[in-house]
């Protein structure tokens, strides 16, 4: 074990990870960039005895060297994720989305539903959205977060990036990443941003034929946290969270939904599962550990589903 990593600390970790720490020492991590995501990850390293920052590696160079890659940049993942994942597989390494960011969390919910035998109707995230946000400029964005420009700068927050969260750009990119990783369809006319709280997801995010807003079963979508034209968000809004909506395959399962208090639509056939928050870089260690110790990706881009 490396100096400074006591047996007491290792005993607090999952067994397989503790054994790895005892045998090989901490997992060496190369960090590319130290923006908000990277800085949040770095803030957890001092209390993570199983992780050591080793230096910087370029993504393709890392793949060629057989190193695991956790891709924090979702824009790069949408553009070249399948190619980078293929390069990593050829080298015997893992290419993974970043746990803590919403696309990886959504992929995990989709995997859960499919492994349990449910048909996925929709999956995605919530956000604060109004149509007029499309006209926002970066210098105007901080008031929508309840921040001053000085406070945002002190926190290392980029106005262009945070403006993309408001105007729908980031939502579209993230849904493309989820579609590429899960095979879910993308809306033919773009994201609709239906407004609903988490308790109403199963009523809203089902096919139009069954009273919902979806053009088809099995697609990505983003829900707005407030009604159109209103500033006040739903009391159960999903602004920071992710969801999956799925369908009961038979009446017995539909009865089970009711018996165990799962939020469903009015018919009881469609149900939703949510994760109300995401903590981006504060949770990134999970991807690092899964790749290095278990050889698994926390979501991985495999197709270009968004190509026409």
LUMDOKE-89821 format. One record per residue (C-alpha): residue number from 0; x, y, z; residue in one letter. Coordinates in steps of 0.2 Angstrom, whole numbers, plus 5000, padded with zeros to 4 digits. Example, Ala and Ser with C-alpha at 12.3 -4.5 7.8 and 13.67 -1.06 7.14 Angstrom:
residues 2
- num;u;v;w;residuo
- 0;5062;4978;5039;a
- 1;5068;4995;5036;s
This chain:
residues 308
- num;u;v;w;residuo
- 0;5000;5000;5000;x
- 1;5006;5017;4996;x
- 2;5012;5029;5010;x
- 3;4997;5038;5019;x
- 4;4984;5026;5014;x
- 5;4980;5017;5030;x
- 6;4971;5000;5033;x
- 7;4957;5009;5041;x
- 8;4953;5020;5026;x
- 9;4954;5004;5015;x
- 10;4942;4995;5026;x
- 11;4929;5009;5022;x
- 12;4929;5004;5004;x
- 13;4920;4990;4994;x
- 14;4929;4974;4996;x
- 15;4936;4972;4978;x
- 16;4942;4990;4978;x
- 17;4950;4988;4995;x
- 18;4959;4973;4989;x
- 19;4965;4982;4974;x
- 20;4972;4996;4985;x
- 21;4981;4984;4996;x
- 22;4989;4975;4981;x
- 23;4993;4989;4969;x
- 24;4990;5005;4978;x
- 25;4979;5019;4972;x
- 26;4972;5020;4954;x
- 27;4982;5033;4944;x
- 28;4972;5046;4935;x
- 29;4977;5057;4921;x
- 30;4966;5073;4921;x
- 31;4964;5083;4905;x
- 32;4958;5101;4909;x
- 33;4952;5108;4926;x
- 34;4936;5117;4923;x
- 35;4921;5115;4934;x
- 36;4919;5096;4931;x
- 37;4938;5093;4933;x
- 38;4939;5104;4949;x
- 39;4924;5096;4957;x
- 40;4933;5079;4954;x
- 41;4949;5086;4961;x
- 42;4941;5092;4977;x
- 43;4936;5074;4981;x
- 44;4954;5066;4978;x
- 45;4960;5071;4996;x
- 46;4947;5060;5004;x
- 47;4948;5046;4991;x
- 48;4963;5035;4996;x
- 49;4960;5024;4981;x
- 50;4964;5038;4968;x
- 51;4980;5047;4963;x
- 52;4982;5060;4950;x
- 53;4996;5055;4940;x
- 54;4996;5068;4926;x
- 55;4989;5072;4909;x
- 56;4985;5061;4894;x
- 57;4976;5065;4877;x
- 58;4961;5054;4874;x
- 59;4967;5045;4858;x
- 60;4985;5043;4865;x
- 61;4977;5036;4880;x
- 62;4967;5023;4870;x
- 63;4983;5018;4860;x
- 64;4992;5015;4876;x
- 65;4979;5004;4882;x
- 66;4973;5016;4896;x
- 67;4955;5018;4901;x
- 68;4946;5034;4896;x
- 69;4932;5043;4906;x
- 70;4925;5056;4894;x
- 71;4919;5071;4903;x
- 72;4916;5081;4887;x
- 73;4899;5076;4881;x
- 74;4902;5087;4865;x
- 75;4917;5076;4860;x
- 76;4907;5060;4865;x
- 77;4893;5065;4853;x
- 78;4905;5069;4839;x
- 79;4917;5055;4840;x
- 80;4912;5044;4855;x
- 81;4909;5028;4844;x
- 82;4926;5030;4836;x
- 83;4935;5033;4852;x
- 84;4926;5018;4860;x
- 85;4931;5007;4846;x
- 86;4949;5012;4848;x
- 87;4948;5009;4866;x
- 88;4941;4991;4864;x
- 89;4954;4987;4851;x
- 90;4967;4992;4864;x
- 91;4958;4981;4877;x
- 92;4953;4997;4888;x
- 93;4937;5005;4893;x
- 94;4929;5020;4886;x
- 95;4916;5027;4897;x
- 96;4904;5041;4900;x
- 97;4907;5051;4916;x
- 98;4896;5046;4931;x
- 99;4889;5061;4939;x
- 100;4885;5069;4923;x
- 101;4867;5066;4917;x
- 102;4870;5055;4901;x
- 103;4878;5042;4911;x
- 104;4865;5042;4925;x
- 105;4851;5041;4912;x
- 106;4860;5026;4903;x
- 107;4861;5017;4920;x
- 108;4842;5019;4922;x
- 109;4839;5013;4905;x
- 110;4850;4998;4908;x
- 111;4840;4995;4924;x
- 112;4823;4995;4916;x
- 113;4829;4984;4901;x
- 114;4837;4971;4913;x
- 115;4822;4970;4923;x
- 116;4812;4966;4907;x
- 117;4803;4983;4905;x
- 118;4800;4992;4889;x
- 119;4807;5009;4890;x
- 120;4795;5022;4884;x
- 121;4806;5038;4887;x
- 122;4822;5043;4896;x
- 123;4831;5059;4899;x
- 124;4832;5073;4911;x
- 125;4824;5089;4918;x
- 126;4829;5107;4915;x
- 127;4824;5125;4918;x
- 128;4817;5129;4901;x
- 129;4806;5143;4892;x
- 130;4806;5146;4873;x
- 131;4812;5164;4876;x
- 132;4828;5157;4883;x
- 133;4834;5153;4865;x
- 134;4837;5172;4863;x
- 135;4848;5173;4879;x
- 136;4866;5180;4878;x
- 137;4880;5173;4889;x
- 138;4881;5189;4898;x
- 139;4863;5188;4903;x
- 140;4863;5171;4910;x
- 141;4868;5173;4928;x
- 142;4852;5181;4934;x
- 143;4843;5165;4929;x
- 144;4854;5155;4941;x
- 145;4852;5168;4955;x
- 146;4870;5173;4954;x
- 147;4880;5188;4950;x
- 148;4894;5188;4937;x
- 149;4907;5190;4951;x
- 150;4900;5175;4961;x
- 151;4900;5164;4945;x
- 152;4918;5169;4940;x
- 153;4924;5165;4958;x
- 154;4916;5148;4956;x
- 155;4924;5145;4939;x
- 156;4908;5145;4930;x
- 157;4909;5148;4911;x
- 158;4895;5160;4905;x
- 159;4895;5152;4887;x
- 160;4893;5134;4895;x
- 161;4880;5139;4907;x
- 162;4870;5149;4894;x
- 163;4870;5132;4884;x
- 164;4861;5124;4898;x
- 165;4847;5137;4897;x
- 166;4844;5139;4878;x
- 167;4842;5120;4875;x
- 168;4859;5117;4866;x
- 169;4867;5107;4880;x
- 170;4850;5097;4882;x
- 171;4851;5092;4864;x
- 172;4869;5087;4865;x
- 173;4866;5076;4880;x
- 174;4851;5068;4873;x
- 175;4861;5064;4857;x
- 176;4874;5056;4868;x
- 177;4861;5045;4877;x
- 178;4853;5040;4861;x
- 179;4870;5035;4854;x
- 180;4874;5025;4870;x
- 181;4857;5016;4872;x
- 182;4849;5015;4855;x
- 183;4834;5025;4860;x
- 184;4826;5036;4846;x
- 185;4828;5055;4844;x
- 186;4812;5066;4841;x
- 187;4811;5069;4822;x
- 188;4806;5088;4825;x
- 189;4818;5090;4840;x
- 190;4816;5091;4859;x
- 191;4798;5096;4864;x
- 192;4803;5101;4882;x
- 193;4785;5096;4889;x
- 194;4782;5104;4906;x
- 195;4779;5092;4920;x
- 196;4784;5088;4938;x
- 197;4791;5071;4942;x
- 198;4775;5064;4949;x
- 199;4767;5067;4931;x
- 200;4781;5059;4921;x
- 201;4772;5043;4917;x
- 202;4756;5053;4911;x
- 203;4766;5064;4900;x
- 204;4780;5054;4893;x
- 205;4770;5040;4884;x
- 206;4765;5038;4866;x
- 207;4752;5050;4859;x
- 208;4740;5035;4856;x
- 209;4739;5032;4875;x
- 210;4737;5051;4879;x
- 211;4755;5056;4881;x
- 212;4766;5067;4870;x
- 213;4778;5055;4863;x
- 214;4778;5052;4844;x
- 215;4785;5035;4847;x
- 216;4789;5023;4861;x
- 217;4807;5022;4866;x
- 218;4814;5040;4863;x
- 219;4824;5053;4873;x
- 220;4816;5069;4879;x
- 221;4819;5083;4891;x
- 222;4805;5089;4903;x
- 223;4804;5108;4908;x
- 224;4803;5112;4927;x
- 225;4790;5125;4925;x
- 226;4774;5128;4914;x
- 227;4776;5139;4899;x
- 228;4777;5158;4903;x
- 229;4778;5155;4922;x
- 230;4793;5158;4933;x
- 231;4788;5147;4947;x
- 232;4793;5128;4945;x
- 233;4783;5113;4949;x
- 234;4785;5108;4968;x
- 235;4791;5091;4962;x
- 236;4801;5098;4947;x
- 237;4816;5087;4940;x
- 238;4827;5102;4936;x
- 239;4843;5093;4942;x
- 240;4838;5075;4939;x
- 241;4835;5061;4927;x
- 242;4821;5049;4923;x
- 243;4816;5034;4914;x
- 244;4798;5029;4910;x
- 245;4793;5011;4906;x
- 246;4778;5000;4903;x
- 247;4771;4985;4913;x
- 248;4771;4970;4902;x
- 249;4756;4962;4909;x
- 250;4742;4966;4922;x
- 251;4751;4957;4936;x
- 252;4766;4969;4935;x
- 253;4754;4983;4933;x
- 254;4746;4978;4950;x
- 255;4764;4977;4957;x
- 256;4767;4995;4952;x
- 257;4752;5000;4963;x
- 258;4756;4989;4977;x
- 259;4774;4996;4979;x
- 260;4769;5014;4977;x
- 261;4778;5017;4961;x
- 262;4772;5033;4952;x
- 263;4761;5028;4937;x
- 264;4750;5036;4924;x
- 265;4731;5036;4927;x
- 266;4730;5018;4919;x
- 267;4743;5011;4930;x
- 268;4752;5004;4915;x
- 269;4766;5016;4913;x
- 270;4778;5020;4928;x
- 271;4793;5032;4931;x
- 272;4809;5030;4941;x
- 273;4819;5046;4944;x
- 274;4836;5051;4952;x
- 275;4832;5069;4958;x
- 276;4850;5076;4958;x
- 277;4867;5074;4949;x
- 278;4883;5080;4956;x
- 279;4895;5079;4941;x
- 280;4913;5079;4946;x
- 281;4909;5075;4964;x
- 282;4903;5057;4958;x
- 283;4916;5055;4945;x
- 284;4926;5042;4955;x
- 285;4913;5029;4952;x
- 286;4918;5029;4933;x
- 287;4936;5028;4938;x
- 288;4934;5014;4949;x
- 289;4922;5004;4938;x
- 290;4934;5006;4923;x
- 291;4950;5002;4933;x
- 292;4945;4989;4945;x
- 293;4930;4981;4936;x
- 294;4934;4984;4918;x
- 295;4916;4992;4915;x
- 296;4910;5008;4907;x
- 297;4897;5019;4916;x
- 298;4888;5021;4899;x
- 299;4897;5020;4882;x
- 300;4893;5028;4865;x
- 301;4891;5014;4852;x
- 302;4881;5021;4838;x
- 303;4878;5037;4829;x
- 304;4859;5036;4831;x
- 305;4857;5055;4828;x
- 306;4863;5053;4810;x
- 307;4849;5055;4797;x
